[in-house]
Amino acid sequence: MTQTAIRPVIETRNLSKTYDSTGVPVHALNGVDLVIEEGEFTAIVGPSGSGKTTLLNIIGGLDNASSGSAHVADQEITGMKESQLIDFRLHNIGFVFQAYNLIPVLTAKENVEFIMLMQKRSKSEREERSSALLSAVGLQDQANKRPLQMSGGQQQRVAVARALASRPRFVLADEPTANLDSHSTSNLLDIMARLNKEENMTFVFSTHDQRVIDRARRVITLEDGRIVSDERK
């Protein structure tokens, strides 16, 4: 019986990034070759300055590579124009940031709906999906609260719901637990793991947090912009 091939959702080849704003070149990435398949739950780890955030930013279309290539969600994003990247991010990637990045004047429900509004989804679809996602992250009773009326853990759960609202091909989470206590971190990881299993959602974390590393099924270690280990559990 022939098995269906699992498609890579992310593939980089000889990916490099050099910053030179001060006249002294800083090599953030040095020839990174990486393949992440659909449905993975992966942590990218390493010391500060190892290139974790730079790698996530290039994969997410938030930064440009100096050389090499990045195929993401079946598209070559290296060299895309900014207008193309904006559209690409909107329809393919969910972002979870350390600082939450919620819109303070909007309620939790409105924050989750915002990206779907940008996608021109119907009002009924926006309301149905936002309600389902807030329920999935345990915040159905907080739907009408604004970010400053919620705890840090609650805000981060809203950020996860928002990241999933567009039905992205994958989610990039940059230090998503850095500001959370142990209880909030455990709850958040439980939610992400459940969504990963139930919806086959691909999650890629950049993290220093051992609690995230322990839950990941694959751990990629960067040092000086290079992959030095790649372990599957």
Backbone torsions as a table, in degrees:
resi	resn	phi	psi	omega
1	MET	NA	128.3	-178.0
2	THR	-80.2	128.4	178.9
3	GLN	-84.5	143.7	176.6
4	THR	-73.8	127.3	-179.0
5	ALA	-67.0	138.1	175.5
6	ILE	-84.3	126.1	-175.8
7	ARG	-83.3	137.4	171.5
8	PRO	-66.2	136.2	173.9
9	VAL	-96.2	-21.4	177.1
10	ILE	-138.0	132.9	175.3
11	GLU	-147.0	119.9	176.3
12	THR	-114.7	147.0	179.3
13	ARG	-131.8	118.1	177.4
14	ASN	50.1	41.8	-175.2
15	LEU	-75.2	126.9	-178.9
16	SER	-134.8	149.5	177.3
17	LYS	-143.6	124.9	177.8
18	THR	-122.2	128.9	174.5
19	TYR	-101.2	139.5	-176.5
20	ASP	-142.6	40.6	-175.2
21	SER	-72.1	-23.2	-177.4
22	THR	-106.3	2.9	-176.3
23	GLY	90.1	-8.0	176.3
24	VAL	-111.4	110.7	-176.2
25	PRO	-61.1	134.7	174.0
26	VAL	-118.3	117.7	-176.6
27	HIS	-91.4	94.6	-176.6
28	ALA	-75.1	-37.0	176.0
29	LEU	-130.7	139.7	-176.8
30	ASN	-131.0	83.4	173.2
31	GLY	68.9	54.4	-177.5
32	VAL	-85.0	121.0	172.7
33	ASP	-108.4	120.8	-173.0
34	LEU	-148.4	137.5	173.3
35	VAL	-127.9	124.8	175.6
36	ILE	-121.3	124.7	-175.8
37	GLU	-93.6	162.2	179.5
38	GLU	-58.2	135.9	175.9
39	GLY	88.3	3.5	179.6
40	GLU	-76.4	158.0	178.2
41	PHE	-129.8	88.1	-163.4
42	THR	-117.3	137.0	174.3
43	ALA	-109.4	130.9	172.7
44	ILE	-103.9	120.3	-172.1
45	VAL	-125.5	169.9	178.7
46	GLY	148.9	164.7	-178.7
47	PRO	-66.4	164.7	175.6
48	SER	-56.8	136.1	-178.5
49	GLY	85.8	5.1	-177.6
50	SER	-80.4	-15.5	178.2
51	GLY	110.9	6.8	-176.0
52	LYS	-60.0	-54.8	-176.9
53	THR	-66.5	-38.0	177.3
54	THR	-59.8	-43.1	178.9
55	LEU	-62.2	-46.5	178.4
56	LEU	-62.5	-40.2	-178.9
57	ASN	-65.0	-37.1	178.7
58	ILE	-71.9	-43.9	177.6
59	ILE	-59.9	-37.3	-177.7
60	GLY	-84.9	2.7	179.3
61	GLY	72.0	21.2	178.8
62	LEU	-96.5	-10.9	179.0
63	ASP	-146.8	159.8	-179.2
64	ASN	-105.1	144.5	175.3
65	ALA	-77.6	152.6	173.2
66	SER	-80.5	-34.4	176.3
67	SER	-159.5	169.5	-176.0
68	GLY	87.7	-173.1	-176.4
69	SER	-136.9	155.9	175.8
70	ALA	-136.7	114.5	172.9
71	HIS	-99.3	120.5	-175.5
72	VAL	-131.6	126.7	-180.0
73	ALA	50.8	47.0	175.4
74	ASP	70.0	14.5	178.8
75	GLN	-130.4	145.0	174.3
76	GLU	-83.5	109.3	-175.7
77	ILE	-93.3	-14.8	178.8
78	THR	-64.0	121.7	179.0
79	GLY	90.8	-0.4	175.8
80	MET	-63.3	147.0	173.5
81	LYS	-71.8	157.4	-176.8
82	GLU	-59.5	-38.7	178.9
83	SER	-63.3	-36.6	177.4
84	GLN	-69.7	-39.2	-179.9
85	LEU	-65.5	-39.2	178.8
86	ILE	-59.5	-46.6	179.8
87	ASP	-66.8	-40.1	179.3
88	PHE	-61.7	-47.3	179.7
89	ARG	-61.9	-41.3	-176.7
90	LEU	-58.6	-37.4	-172.5
91	HIS	-103.5	-6.6	-173.3
92	ASN	-126.6	-23.4	-169.5
93	ILE	-126.9	135.7	169.9
94	GLY	-105.1	134.7	-178.6
95	PHE	-113.6	136.0	170.8
96	VAL	-124.0	116.0	-174.9
97	PHE	-103.4	154.0	178.0
98	GLN	-57.4	-37.5	-176.1
99	ALA	-91.8	12.2	177.8
100	TYR	71.5	-50.5	178.9
101	ASN	58.3	34.5	173.8
102	LEU	-77.4	155.0	178.1
103	ILE	-84.9	113.7	-168.8
104	PRO	-62.8	-27.9	-176.6
105	VAL	-86.1	-5.0	179.8
106	LEU	-101.7	150.8	174.9
107	THR	-73.8	170.9	177.1
108	ALA	-56.0	-46.5	-179.6
109	LYS	-61.9	-42.8	-179.7
110	GLU	-67.9	-35.2	176.0
111	ASN	-62.8	-42.7	-180.0
112	VAL	-67.4	-37.0	-177.8
113	GLU	-75.8	-19.5	-168.6
114	PHE	-56.9	-46.4	-177.5
115	ILE	-67.0	-33.3	177.0
116	MET	-69.0	-31.9	174.7
117	LEU	-63.5	-41.2	177.6
118	MET	-65.4	-29.9	177.8
119	GLN	-81.9	-1.4	179.5
120	LYS	64.2	36.5	173.4
121	ARG	-74.4	154.2	-178.9
122	SER	-67.6	157.4	179.8
123	LYS	-59.6	-42.1	-178.7
124	SER	-64.8	-39.3	178.6
125	GLU	-67.7	-41.8	179.1
126	ARG	-60.6	-45.3	-177.8
127	GLU	-67.3	-40.9	-178.8
128	GLU	-65.9	-45.7	-177.2
129	ARG	-71.0	-40.6	-179.7
130	SER	-64.0	-40.1	178.6
131	SER	-65.0	-41.9	179.9
132	ALA	-64.9	-41.2	-178.2
133	LEU	-71.7	-40.3	176.9
134	LEU	-64.5	-34.5	174.7
135	SER	-66.3	-41.1	-178.7
136	ALA	-63.0	-32.0	179.6
137	VAL	-97.8	11.7	173.9
138	GLY	74.5	29.5	-176.8
139	LEU	-125.5	25.7	-179.1
140	GLN	-60.6	-27.2	-179.9
141	ASP	-88.0	1.1	179.2
142	GLN	-112.2	9.9	-170.6
143	ALA	-56.7	-33.6	-174.9
144	ASN	-99.0	10.1	177.5
145	LYS	-92.1	147.6	175.3
146	ARG	-87.8	160.4	-175.3
147	PRO	-49.8	-43.1	-176.9
148	LEU	-69.9	-10.1	176.3
149	GLN	-92.2	1.7	-177.3
150	MET	-119.4	158.6	176.7
151	SER	-73.5	168.6	177.6
152	GLY	-59.6	-41.9	179.2
153	GLY	-63.8	-39.7	178.2
154	GLN	-66.9	-41.3	177.9
155	GLN	-61.2	-40.3	-179.5
156	GLN	-68.0	-33.3	176.2
157	ARG	-68.3	-35.9	173.4
158	VAL	-62.1	-40.8	179.8
159	ALA	-62.3	-37.2	177.0
160	VAL	-67.0	-44.4	178.1
161	ALA	-60.1	-42.2	178.5
162	ARG	-63.2	-40.6	-179.4
163	ALA	-62.1	-30.6	-177.2
164	LEU	-90.7	-11.5	-172.0
165	ALA	-60.2	-34.8	-176.0
166	SER	-83.7	3.1	-174.8
167	ARG	55.4	56.9	-174.9
168	PRO	-71.9	161.8	174.7
169	ARG	-68.1	-32.6	178.3
170	PHE	-158.8	165.2	-179.6
171	VAL	-118.6	130.5	174.0
172	LEU	-105.6	125.4	-177.0
173	ALA	-123.7	110.6	-176.8
174	ASP	-97.8	106.2	-178.6
175	GLU	48.5	53.2	-172.5
176	PRO	-69.2	-16.5	-176.5
177	THR	-108.9	7.2	-171.8
178	ALA	-60.5	-31.8	-176.6
179	ASN	-103.4	13.5	-172.7
180	LEU	-110.4	149.3	174.2
181	ASP	-78.4	176.1	-174.4
182	SER	-61.7	-41.2	-178.5
183	HIS	-65.1	-46.2	-179.9
184	SER	-65.2	-38.9	178.4
185	THR	-62.7	-45.4	179.4
186	SER	-60.8	-44.5	178.9
187	ASN	-62.1	-44.4	-178.4
188	LEU	-63.4	-44.4	179.6
189	LEU	-66.4	-35.2	175.2
190	ASP	-60.7	-44.3	-180.0
191	ILE	-62.5	-47.8	-179.2
192	MET	-63.5	-41.8	179.5
193	ALA	-64.6	-38.3	178.8
194	ARG	-66.8	-43.6	178.5
195	LEU	-66.5	-35.6	175.9
196	ASN	-61.2	-42.2	-178.7
197	LYS	-75.0	-45.6	-173.3
198	GLU	-77.2	-35.1	-176.8
199	GLU	-110.5	4.3	-177.7
200	ASN	55.2	33.5	-179.3
201	MET	-76.2	131.3	179.1
202	THR	-83.1	128.2	177.9
203	PHE	-119.9	132.7	174.3
204	VAL	-126.3	120.1	-178.0
205	PHE	-106.8	140.9	162.2
206	SER	-105.2	122.8	-170.4
207	THR	-156.3	152.1	166.2
208	HIS	-105.3	-8.3	-167.8
209	ASP	-79.3	117.6	-178.5
210	GLN	-62.5	-28.0	179.5
211	ARG	-65.5	-36.6	176.5
212	VAL	-72.0	-44.0	-179.0
213	ILE	-59.3	-40.5	-179.4
214	ASP	-64.6	-30.1	-177.4
215	ARG	-88.5	-19.4	-178.6
216	ALA	-67.7	148.8	176.9
217	ARG	-94.6	-9.2	175.7
218	ARG	-145.5	135.4	-178.6
219	VAL	-126.5	117.5	179.6
220	ILE	-107.6	125.1	-177.7
221	THR	-106.3	127.5	175.6
222	LEU	-106.2	141.8	169.5
223	GLU	-142.3	129.8	179.1
224	ASP	51.0	39.6	175.4
225	GLY	77.2	11.8	-180.0
226	ARG	-126.5	148.1	173.3
227	ILE	-77.6	120.8	-179.3
228	VAL	-106.6	-16.4	173.4
229	SER	-158.1	153.0	-178.2
230	ASP	-147.5	101.9	-172.2
231	GLU	-117.6	132.9	174.5
232	ARG	-105.7	142.1	-177.7
233	LYS	-97.8	NA	NA
